[in-house]
Amino acid sequence: MDPDDRPQRPLDAVERQAHAWVVRLTSGEATAADGRRFRAWCESDPRHREAFGRARRQWEQVRLA
């Protein structure tokens, strides 16, 4: 089975938030207020920073494909 053919598990709430941050921060439309909210989100729970790192790596893989 090709790895791309495997069923994906649904994202949990933190993962969905992390993906939303990746989209916002790479959109070219993020504001200074977005940056402050993002930093506060990352600092509020270690899982947030970890999830953002994973989401960002996935985004980079998609962009390079």
Sequence and secondary structure as in RCSB ss.txt:
>XXXX:A:sequence
MDPDDRPQRPLDAVERQAHAWVVRLTSGEATAADGRRFRAWCESDPRHREAFGRARRQWEQVRLA
>XXXX:A:secstr
  GGGS      HHHHHHHHHHHHHTTT   HHHHHHHHHHHHH HHHHHHHHHHHHHHHHHHH 
